[in-house]
């Protein structure tokens, strides 16, 4: 069961490692990212950022979906991280047991044509393909919101898309 699927372009960093892992109280973190799954340097960095006592799995998005749907993990609460809305959508379309999707930090470091970027908040700046994926994501049956820190209010993503 995914306690939270978080979209964060930095994947594991201070907020995630120190605040969210405590808030969600999950024994494991799953990074679902195709690049990280095949890049040893990225894997080493993610492992160093993982809090002591937490298990870390780094998988491609497709392999992470298999992990989430494995009956052996049905009762294990997992904190899942992706770095794009499109990856979050793919997981949400293929995994039914997700408590909520937190689209927290994405697009602030992306290149591309700045004229096409849609800024939804100070931490959400999305390219057109990501906006389209976000519009599909809000149609999913689980809550889809933005909450940078647990102390922040949850803002429904559909309110940001208006």
SVG drawing of the C-alpha trace seen along z (x, -y; Angstrom):
<svg xmlns="http://www.w3.org/2000/svg" viewBox="-13 -33 41 45">
<polyline fill="none" stroke="black" stroke-width="0.4" points="0.0,0.0 1.3,-3.4 0.8,-5.8 1.8,-8.7 3.0,-9.0 5.0,-12.2 6.0,-14.0 9.3,-15.8 11.9,-16.5 14.7,-16.1 13.4,-12.7 15.1,-12.2 16.3,-15.4 16.1,-17.0 12.4,-17.6 11.7,-14.1 14.3,-12.4 13.8,-14.3 10.2,-15.4 8.0,-13.2 9.5,-9.9 8.7,-10.6 5.3,-12.0 4.2,-9.0 6.0,-6.5 6.6,-4.1 9.4,-1.4 10.2,-1.7 10.8,-4.3 10.4,-3.3 12.0,-5.6 10.2,-4.9 12.5,-6.5 13.8,-5.0 17.0,-7.1 17.8,-6.3 17.2,-2.6 20.0,-2.4 22.4,-5.1 24.7,-3.9 25.8,-7.4 22.2,-8.5 21.6,-5.3 24.5,-6.0 23.3,-9.6 19.8,-8.4 21.1,-5.8 23.2,-8.4 20.1,-10.6 18.0,-7.8 17.4,-8.0 18.9,-5.4 16.5,-2.5 14.5,-3.0 14.6,-0.5 15.1,-1.9 14.1,-0.4 15.1,-2.1 13.2,-0.7 12.1,-1.7 8.5,-3.0 7.3,0.3 9.2,2.4 7.9,0.2 4.3,0.9 5.1,4.6 6.4,4.0 3.3,2.0 1.0,4.7 2.8,7.7 0.5,9.4 3.5,9.9 3.6,6.1 -0.1,5.6 0.0,4.8 3.3,2.9 3.0,-0.9 5.4,-2.5 6.4,-6.0 6.8,-6.3 8.7,-9.0 8.7,-10.0 10.1,-13.1 7.4,-13.7 3.6,-14.0 3.6,-11.6 5.3,-8.9 2.8,-9.5 -0.1,-9.2 1.3,-5.9 1.5,-4.5 -2.0,-5.8 -3.4,-4.2 -1.9,-0.8 -2.0,-0.7 -5.2,-0.9 -4.0,-1.1 -2.7,-4.7 -3.8,-6.8 -2.9,-10.1 -0.8,-11.8 1.2,-14.8 2.4,-16.9 4.8,-18.9 7.9,-20.2 8.2,-19.8 9.6,-21.8 11.6,-24.4 14.9,-23.1 13.6,-22.1 15.0,-23.6 12.9,-24.0 10.9,-26.9 10.0,-29.2 7.1,-30.6 5.3,-27.3 5.7,-26.7 2.6,-27.0 3.2,-28.1 0.6,-26.6 2.4,-27.6 5.8,-28.6 6.9,-25.0 5.0,-23.7 6.1,-24.9 5.0,-22.5 5.5,-21.9 2.4,-21.3 2.8,-17.5 3.0,-17.6 -0.1,-19.8 -2.0,-17.3 -0.9,-14.5 -1.9,-16.5 -5.4,-17.0 -5.7,-13.2 -4.3,-12.6 -7.0,-14.7 -9.6,-12.4 -8.2,-9.4 -10.2,-8.2 -7.5,-9.0 -6.9,-12.5 -4.4,-14.6 -3.0,-17.6 0.0,-19.8 1.6,-19.9 5.2,-20.8 5.5,-20.1 3.2,-18.3 2.7,-21.7 1.3,-23.2 -2.4,-22.8 -3.3,-20.3 -4.3,-22.3 -6.4,-20.2 -4.6,-20.2 -7.9,-20.8 -8.0,-24.2 -4.5,-25.1 -5.6,-24.1 -8.4,-26.6"/>
</svg>
